[in-house]
Amino acid sequence: MIPRYEPTYSFSDLHRSLSRSLREDRTNKLEALAREYFKVQHAFLMRSGKTCLYAILKAWNRPGKVLMPAYNCADVPEAAVFAGYSPQFLDADPSTLNVSIESFEKAITEGVTAIIVISLFGVPYDLRELREVTAKKGILLIEDAASAMGSRVDGQLTGTLGDVGVVSFQDTKPLSAKTGGLILTNDDQIGINIDLVLKDVKTQHRIWQIYFASLFRKLATRHWIYPFSLAAYKLLIGERFYEIVEAPEKPETEYFRKCSPFSVELILSQWDTFDKNIHRRQKIASRYSEMLEGHSAFEIPFVPSGIEPAWIQFPLLVRNKQHFYRYMQRHGIDVTWTYRYNCAEEFGQRNCPISERIARSIVSLPCYPDLKDYEVQKVCQIASEYTDPLG
C-alpha cells in the first residue's frame, strides 16, 4: 500500500543521529544554518511549531484577540490560549481553502493584537499586502509556515514574509525529524524579547525515547508494513471522517521546551538534500494537477501565480469523501488527511460553515520525495478513474 506520507529521514540518518546526539548538542550550528538559509537575523530552535507560537506570543506580551483561520491545525489556537490570548476564527475562501486578505482586514477591530496566517498543505500564504496594514496598526503578523518550509512567494522563502515566522520538523513536514520547530525573524526587538522568554527554558532531551519513536514511525510507513500499521490504527483509534476536537485545559507535560539534541542531528543529516526533496514534491504535485484537473468528482484548490508550494500532501475536496477514501484504499492508496475538524467549533464559534465543509470533504494525495514515478502514475490513474456514485 502507498502510505499517505513517509518521514524524510532514512534509517542511516536515525542511527548516525543517535550516536552523535549522545556525544554533543549542535543546536547552535543548526540555528546558524537556519539564519543563513532563510536570510534572517534571528533563529530559535524549539521542540515543536506550537511551542514556537507560544514563545512568540509570550514575547509579544500583548494579550488580546488573535485572528486565525478556522480551518487550521488545532495546535495553533491552543498555543494562543496557553499564552493568554483569545483566538478569533475566520472562515475560508472555498477556492484556496484559506482566509482571504480582505477577510483578515475586515476582522481587524479594537482588541486585536496579533494575526496568525497559515500555509496549509505546504502552500505558502502571500501576506505582503496584509503586512502593510498590520504595520500601521501595530499588530504582530505571525507567519505559521509549519508545513511549508522550502516553499516560496515570488522567490522569497516562506517563514520570512511576516514580522516573525515558524517552520516545523514534525514527522509529516517537508523535512521531518519527529520533533523540532524554528522561530525566524529579522526584527531585532522581537528577537531580543524572544531571547528573554527562552532564557531559562530547558532542553527536551529524551534522546532514546525520540529515537525509538522515530524508528517506529519510519518502519510503520514502509510500504509492505503499512497495511498492518493502518489496520492497527483503525482498531485502536478508529476511522474518523469528521471530528470535533476538545480544547485542552492546560499544556501537556514539557510543552515549553527547546529541541532535543537527537532531533537537531536528524535535521542536520537532511539539510543538504532538502531543496532537492522540495523539487521532487513539486514535480509530483505538478503531475497530479496535470492528470486530475477538471475531474467531476473533486476540486483542486487554486494556487496563485508566483506561489511555489512545498506540498506536504496534495489536497482534494471530494463530494463523497467516505466513498472516495474507501475506493482509494481498496486500490492500495491511503488518502487520509489529518485536519478533519473545524477549529472554530473546538472553541464554540459557529459562524465558519465553509471551514466545516472543507473538513468534511478533504482528502490528500501523497507527495513525499521517496514516492516512485510508477507510484505517482498509479495514484493518478486510480484517482482519475474514480466515479462518484451520487453523480
C-alpha positions as CSV (number, residue, x, y, z in Angstrom):
1,M,0.0,0.0,0.0
2,I,1.1,3.6,-0.7
3,P,1.2,5.4,2.6
4,R,-0.2,8.9,2.9
5,Y,3.2,10.2,4.0
6,E,6.6,8.9,4.9
7,P,9.2,10.6,7.1
8,T,12.0,12.1,5.0
9,Y,14.8,10.7,7.2
10,S,16.5,7.4,6.4
11,F,17.4,4.5,8.8
12,S,21.0,5.6,8.4
13,D,20.1,9.1,9.4
14,L,18.5,7.8,12.6
15,H,21.4,5.7,13.7
16,R,24.0,8.4,12.9
17,S,21.9,11.0,14.7
18,L,21.6,8.8,17.8
19,S,25.3,8.3,18.0
20,R,26.2,12.0,17.6
21,S,23.5,13.3,19.9
22,L,24.7,11.2,22.8
23,R,28.0,13.0,22.5
24,E,27.1,16.6,21.9
25,D,24.3,19.2,21.3
26,R,24.7,21.1,18.0
27,T,21.8,23.4,18.3
28,N,24.0,26.5,17.7
29,K,25.2,25.0,14.4
30,L,21.6,24.4,13.2
31,E,20.4,27.8,14.2
32,A,23.3,29.3,12.3
33,L,22.5,27.3,9.2
34,A,18.8,28.4,9.5
35,R,19.9,32.1,9.7
36,E,21.9,31.6,6.6
37,Y,19.3,29.6,4.6
38,F,16.4,31.9,5.5
39,K,18.5,35.1,5.4
40,V,17.2,36.2,8.8
41,Q,19.0,37.8,11.8
42,H,17.4,35.6,14.4
43,A,16.6,31.9,14.6
44,F,15.5,30.0,17.7
45,L,15.1,26.2,17.8
46,M,12.2,24.8,19.9
47,R,10.7,21.4,20.4
48,S,7.7,22.0,18.1
49,G,5.9,24.5,15.9
50,K,3.2,25.0,18.6
51,T,5.9,25.8,21.2
52,C,7.3,28.4,18.8
53,L,3.9,30.1,18.5
54,Y,3.6,30.1,22.3
55,A,7.0,31.6,22.7
56,I,6.3,34.3,20.1
57,L,3.0,35.4,21.8
58,K,4.6,35.4,25.2
59,A,7.4,37.6,23.9
60,W,4.9,39.9,22.2
61,N,3.2,40.2,25.6
62,R,0.1,42.0,24.4
63,P,-2.8,39.6,25.3
64,G,-5.9,40.2,23.3
65,K,-7.6,38.7,20.2
66,V,-5.6,36.7,17.7
67,L,-7.1,36.4,14.2
68,M,-6.5,33.0,12.5
69,P,-8.1,30.6,10.1
70,A,-10.9,28.3,11.3
71,Y,-9.6,25.6,9.1
72,N,-6.3,25.1,10.7
73,C,-4.3,22.8,13.0
74,A,-5.7,22.7,16.5
75,D,-2.3,23.3,18.0
76,V,-2.4,26.9,16.8
77,P,-5.4,28.2,18.8
78,E,-4.4,26.1,21.7
79,A,-0.9,27.8,21.8
80,A,-2.6,31.2,21.7
81,V,-4.9,30.3,24.7
82,F,-2.0,28.9,26.7
83,A,-0.1,32.2,26.1
84,G,-3.0,34.2,27.4
85,Y,-4.7,35.3,24.2
86,S,-8.2,34.7,22.7
87,P,-8.4,33.1,19.3
88,Q,-10.9,34.6,16.8
89,F,-11.6,32.4,13.8
90,L,-12.2,33.5,10.2
91,D,-13.9,31.4,7.6
92,A,-12.1,30.1,4.5
93,D,-12.3,31.1,0.9
94,P,-13.5,28.0,-0.9
95,S,-11.2,28.4,-3.9
96,T,-8.0,28.4,-1.8
97,L,-9.1,26.7,1.4
98,N,-7.5,29.7,3.3
99,V,-8.7,33.0,4.6
100,S,-8.7,35.9,2.1
101,I,-6.7,39.1,2.8
102,E,-10.0,41.0,2.7
103,S,-11.4,38.9,5.5
104,F,-8.4,39.5,7.7
105,E,-8.5,43.2,7.1
106,K,-12.3,43.4,7.8
107,A,-11.8,41.5,11.1
108,I,-9.2,43.9,12.5
109,T,-11.1,45.6,15.3
110,E,-10.2,47.0,18.7
111,G,-8.6,44.4,20.8
112,V,-6.8,42.5,18.0
113,T,-3.1,42.4,18.9
114,A,-1.9,39.6,16.6
115,I,-2.7,37.7,13.4
116,I,-1.6,34.2,12.5
117,V,-1.7,33.3,8.9
118,I,-1.3,29.6,7.9
119,S,0.4,28.0,4.9
120,L,-1.9,24.9,4.6
121,F,-0.7,21.7,2.8
122,G,2.7,23.4,2.2
123,V,1.1,26.1,0.1
124,P,2.5,29.5,1.2
125,Y,0.2,32.3,2.1
126,D,1.1,35.6,0.4
127,L,0.7,38.0,3.3
128,R,2.6,41.0,1.9
129,E,-0.5,43.2,1.5
130,L,-1.6,42.3,5.0
131,R,1.8,43.2,6.4
132,E,1.3,46.8,5.3
133,V,-2.0,47.0,7.2
134,T,-0.7,45.4,10.4
135,A,2.4,47.5,10.5
136,K,0.3,50.7,10.5
137,K,-1.9,49.4,13.3
138,G,0.9,47.9,15.5
139,I,-0.5,44.3,15.1
140,L,2.0,41.4,15.2
141,L,1.8,39.4,11.9
142,I,2.9,35.8,12.5
143,E,3.6,33.6,9.5
144,D,2.9,30.0,10.5
145,A,4.7,28.1,7.8
146,A,5.0,24.9,9.9
147,S,4.1,22.7,6.9
148,A,5.7,24.9,4.2
149,M,9.4,25.1,4.8
150,G,11.1,25.4,1.4
151,S,8.1,27.0,-0.3
152,R,8.4,30.5,-1.8
153,V,6.4,33.6,-2.7
154,D,7.9,35.3,-5.7
155,G,11.2,33.7,-4.8
156,Q,11.2,34.6,-1.1
157,L,11.2,31.7,1.4
158,T,8.0,31.2,3.4
159,G,8.6,32.0,7.1
160,T,10.3,35.3,6.3
161,L,7.4,37.3,5.0
162,G,5.8,38.4,8.3
163,D,7.1,40.1,11.4
164,V,8.0,36.6,12.6
165,G,7.7,33.1,11.1
166,V,7.6,29.5,12.2
167,V,8.5,26.2,10.5
168,S,8.2,22.7,11.9
169,F,10.1,19.4,11.6
170,Q,7.4,17.1,12.8
171,D,7.0,13.7,11.1
172,T,4.7,14.8,8.3
173,K,6.6,18.0,7.4
174,P,8.8,18.7,4.4
175,L,11.9,18.0,6.5
176,S,10.9,15.6,9.2
177,A,12.7,14.8,12.4
178,K,9.9,13.8,14.8
179,T,10.3,16.9,16.9
180,G,11.6,20.5,16.3
181,G,10.4,23.9,15.2
182,L,12.1,27.2,14.3
183,I,11.2,30.8,15.1
184,L,12.5,33.1,12.4
185,T,12.6,36.9,12.4
186,N,14.6,40.0,11.1
187,D,13.0,42.2,13.8
188,D,15.7,42.9,16.4
189,Q,13.3,43.9,19.1
190,I,11.2,40.7,18.6
191,G,14.4,38.7,18.6
192,I,15.5,40.3,21.9
193,N,12.1,39.7,23.5
194,I,12.1,36.0,22.4
195,D,15.6,35.5,23.7
196,L,14.5,36.8,27.1
197,V,11.4,34.5,27.2
198,L,13.7,31.5,26.3
199,K,16.4,32.4,28.8
200,D,15.6,29.7,31.4
201,V,13.7,27.2,29.1
202,K,15.1,23.7,29.4
203,T,16.1,21.5,26.5
204,Q,14.0,18.4,25.9
205,H,16.5,15.5,25.9
206,R,14.7,12.2,25.8
207,I,17.1,11.1,23.1
208,W,16.4,7.3,23.3
209,Q,12.7,7.9,23.5
210,I,12.6,10.1,20.4
211,Y,15.0,7.8,18.6
212,F,12.7,4.7,19.1
213,A,9.6,6.7,18.3
214,S,11.2,7.9,15.0
215,L,12.4,4.4,14.2
216,F,8.9,3.0,14.8
217,R,7.3,5.7,12.6
218,K,9.8,5.0,9.8
219,L,9.1,1.3,10.0
220,A,5.3,1.8,10.2
221,T,5.3,3.7,6.9
222,R,7.2,1.2,4.9
223,H,5.0,0.1,2.0
224,W,4.9,-3.6,3.0
225,I,4.2,-2.9,6.7
226,Y,1.8,0.0,6.2
227,P,-1.4,-2.1,5.7
228,F,-0.8,-3.7,9.1
229,S,0.1,-0.3,10.6
230,L,-3.1,1.2,9.2
231,A,-5.2,-1.7,10.4
232,A,-3.8,-1.4,13.9
233,Y,-4.5,2.4,13.8
234,K,-8.1,1.8,12.8
235,L,-8.6,-0.8,15.5
236,L,-7.1,1.4,18.3
237,I,-8.2,4.8,17.2
238,G,-10.9,4.2,14.7
239,E,-11.7,5.9,11.4
240,R,-13.0,9.5,11.6
241,F,-14.1,11.4,8.5
242,Y,-15.1,14.4,10.7
243,E,-14.4,15.1,14.3
244,I,-15.0,17.7,17.0
245,V,-11.8,18.4,18.9
246,E,-12.0,19.2,22.6
247,A,-9.8,22.1,23.7
248,P,-7.3,21.0,26.4
249,E,-7.4,22.8,29.8
250,K,-3.7,23.0,30.1
251,P,-0.5,22.3,28.1
252,E,1.0,18.8,28.1
253,T,4.0,17.9,30.2
254,E,7.2,19.5,28.9
255,Y,5.2,21.6,26.5
256,F,7.6,24.6,26.7
257,R,11.0,23.1,25.9
258,K,13.9,23.5,23.4
259,C,14.6,20.9,20.8
260,S,16.1,17.6,21.7
261,P,19.8,17.1,20.5
262,F,18.6,13.9,18.7
263,S,16.2,15.9,16.5
264,V,18.9,18.5,16.0
265,E,21.1,15.8,14.5
266,L,18.3,14.3,12.4
267,I,17.6,17.7,10.9
268,L,21.3,18.4,10.2
269,S,21.6,15.0,8.5
270,Q,19.0,16.0,5.9
271,W,19.9,19.7,5.5
272,D,22.0,19.4,2.3
273,T,19.4,17.3,0.4
274,F,16.4,19.4,1.5
275,D,16.0,21.6,-1.6
276,K,16.2,18.5,-3.9
277,N,13.4,16.9,-1.9
278,I,11.2,20.0,-2.3
279,H,11.7,19.9,-6.1
280,R,10.6,16.3,-6.1
281,R,7.4,17.2,-4.1
282,Q,6.7,19.9,-6.6
283,K,7.2,17.5,-9.5
284,I,4.8,15.0,-8.0
285,A,2.1,17.7,-7.4
286,S,2.5,19.1,-10.9
287,R,1.8,15.6,-12.2
288,Y,-1.4,15.3,-10.1
289,S,-2.6,18.7,-11.3
290,E,-2.0,17.8,-14.9
291,M,-3.8,14.5,-14.7
292,L,-6.7,15.3,-12.3
293,E,-7.6,18.9,-13.2
294,G,-11.3,19.2,-14.2
295,H,-12.4,15.8,-12.7
296,S,-16.1,16.0,-11.9
297,A,-15.9,14.2,-8.6
298,F,-13.5,16.6,-6.8
299,E,-12.0,20.1,-6.7
300,I,-8.3,21.1,-6.7
301,P,-7.6,24.3,-4.7
302,F,-6.4,27.3,-6.6
303,V,-2.7,28.2,-6.3
304,P,-2.0,31.8,-7.3
305,S,0.8,32.8,-9.7
306,G,4.2,33.3,-8.0
307,I,3.5,30.7,-5.4
308,E,5.9,27.7,-5.2
309,P,4.4,25.2,-2.6
310,A,6.3,22.6,-0.6
311,W,3.4,20.2,-0.8
312,I,3.4,18.0,2.3
313,Q,0.3,16.4,0.6
314,F,-1.9,17.3,-2.3
315,P,-5.4,18.3,-1.3
316,L,-8.7,17.3,-3.0
317,L,-12.2,18.3,-2.0
318,V,-14.4,15.3,-2.7
319,R,-18.2,15.4,-2.7
320,N,-18.4,11.9,-1.4
321,K,-15.4,11.7,0.9
322,Q,-16.0,8.3,2.6
323,H,-16.7,6.6,-0.7
324,F,-13.6,8.0,-2.4
325,Y,-11.4,7.3,0.6
326,R,-12.5,3.6,0.6
327,Y,-12.2,3.3,-3.2
328,M,-8.6,4.5,-3.0
329,Q,-7.7,2.2,-0.1
330,R,-9.1,-0.8,-2.0
331,H,-6.6,0.1,-4.7
332,G,-3.7,0.4,-2.2
333,I,-3.5,4.1,-1.7
334,D,-4.1,5.9,1.6
335,V,-5.5,9.5,1.2
336,T,-6.1,10.3,4.9
337,W,-5.7,14.0,5.9
338,T,-5.1,14.9,9.5
339,Y,-7.2,18.1,9.9
340,R,-10.7,16.5,9.9
341,Y,-12.1,19.3,12.1
342,N,-13.1,23.0,12.3
343,C,-11.1,24.8,15.0
344,A,-13.9,27.3,15.4
345,E,-16.1,24.5,16.6
346,E,-13.5,23.5,19.2
347,F,-13.8,26.9,20.8
348,G,-17.6,27.3,20.4
349,Q,-17.6,29.7,17.4
350,R,-20.3,28.7,15.0
351,N,-20.0,31.0,12.0
352,C,-17.5,29.2,9.8
353,P,-19.5,26.9,7.5
354,I,-17.0,26.8,4.7
355,S,-14.3,25.6,7.0
356,E,-16.6,22.8,8.2
357,R,-17.4,21.9,4.6
358,I,-13.6,21.6,3.9
359,A,-13.0,19.5,6.9
360,R,-15.9,17.2,5.9
361,S,-14.7,16.7,2.3
362,I,-10.9,17.0,2.4
363,V,-8.6,14.2,1.4
364,S,-4.9,14.3,0.3
365,L,-2.7,12.5,-2.1
366,P,0.8,11.5,-1.1
367,C,3.7,13.8,-2.1
368,Y,6.7,12.6,-0.2
369,P,10.1,12.6,-2.0
370,D,10.6,8.8,-2.0
371,L,7.4,8.2,-3.9
372,K,8.4,6.5,-7.1
373,D,7.3,7.6,-10.6
374,Y,5.3,4.5,-11.2
375,E,3.5,5.0,-7.8
376,V,2.7,8.6,-8.8
377,Q,1.3,7.3,-12.1
378,K,-0.7,4.7,-10.2
379,V,-2.2,7.4,-7.9
380,C,-3.1,9.5,-10.9
381,Q,-4.7,6.6,-12.8
382,I,-6.7,5.3,-9.9
383,A,-8.0,8.7,-8.9
384,S,-8.8,9.7,-12.5
385,E,-10.9,6.5,-12.9
386,Y,-13.0,7.2,-9.9
387,T,-16.7,7.7,-10.4
388,D,-18.9,9.3,-7.8
389,P,-22.0,7.0,-7.3
390,L,-24.1,10.1,-6.5
391,G,-23.3,11.6,-9.9
